[in-house]
Amino acid sequence: MDLQNKINLGGAEPDGSKVDSADYFIKDAGIGDDILNEIKSMKVREVDDTIYGVSDTGDRDFFERIDDFLINNSKISLRDKSYFFHMLAVMVNSGVPVIHSIKTLAGYSENRKLKRVLNTVAYNCETGASLADAMSRFSDIFTEAEIGIVRAGEETGRMDVTLFNLSKQLDKQHELNMKLWSASIYPIAVLLVLILVTVGMLVWVLPNLLSLLMEGGMDEKSLPLATRVLRSVQVGFTEYWWLILAALAGAYGFFRVYTGTDYGAVKWDYMKLKIPLIGKLLRKIYVLRFVSLLGLLIEAGIPVIKVLKVSGNAISNRIYKLKAQEIINTVKTGAKISGAMANTEFLFPHEVVEMMKVGEASAQLAKVSEKISTQYEREVDNTLRKITSLFEPIMI
């Protein structure tokens, strides 16, 4: 009796015993075994045991060298790092040794550069280096704050807690970056389309329209003023496009040279903070990053001066970097952080200073910083929505 007949009979054998049809499909039928074998032979991820500074790559062929170049110059996203730190925290919390955890995560990483970095970190840890020291050899991948938090976890024996907090912080930063990208992609796309449409109108549509008017007996002097202005713009664009491009290139070159100087870079960062709507959003983002990182580092047990230095360096805007250095110099004299912030309300609003003051007075600066960062996350979301809603009618 074939399998289908057995199933149709309610799964009964000739002797009357019951048969589990699912077991028949797995054990006896053999249906789909070739597909299952093909799946077993598939490589879901590339096996890469390369260790930087140890593995010999000199005997690789031309195409392998190109592949190495592309891998070594690729990026490691915040999402990849956040997942790594989170899974490392889970494994360490479960009692798995750090080195074994890193090797396991390297084997399952889909980012091939991160795979090689983790292989190298694990190798350096096996040769006697601490995890923080092994990470510090990749300063282009792991930030000073991340290395400092890991080092604090090693010193205090709270590695799993600090790694969970670090993962949460990276998740928030990644989410904020995605929100900023989502808010900016629409206006950029619209602006590019407008530029292309304008160029097409000036180069192809307007000349044909003017030629039709001229053929109909209308001379150029009888055209409306707006049409004559548009005609002049069209002639200037089509006949002197090379001069326009040269002027734009010269202006961009001057801008790059000016912002390449120390004063020019600081001045440009200051001007960005004063742009209507955008400047206010940037200031909220910088306050959010500074305060959230400050709270995370303090909770990890890192000294205050080191916390302020790392938090200041984490912000790209040079005005905030200068202010962070001023706060450090003031705190070294025995003053409070909130007191050093109070004289620059443009950078740190009054409510932030007051909450920091409460946190210092109650010895709960880390918790207060977390509350400030949560509040500013909401404000950044609201500001992004306002800017997006205002952009549409402006573009129209």
Buried (B, 14 or more C-beta within 10 A) or exposed (E): EEBEEBBEEEBBEEEEEEBEBEEBBEEEBEEEEEEEEEEEEEEEEEEBEBBBEEBEEEEEEEEEEEBBEEBBEEEBEBBBBBBBBBBBBBBBEEEBEBBEBBBBBBBEBEBBBBBBBBBBBBBBBEEEBBBBBBBBBBEEBBBBBBBBBBBBBBBEEBBBBBBBBBBBBBBBBBBBEEBBEEBBEEBEEBEEEEEEEEEEBBEEEBBEBBEEBEEEEEEEEEBEEEBEEBBEEBEEBEEEEEEEEEEEEEEEEEEEEEBEEEEBBBBBBBEBBEEEEEBBBBBBBBBBBBBBBBBBBBBBBBEBEBBBBBBBBBBEBBBBBBBBBBBBEBBEEEEBBBBBBBEBEEBBBEEBBEBBBBBBEEEBBBBBBBBBBEBBBEBBEEBBEEBBEEBEEEEE
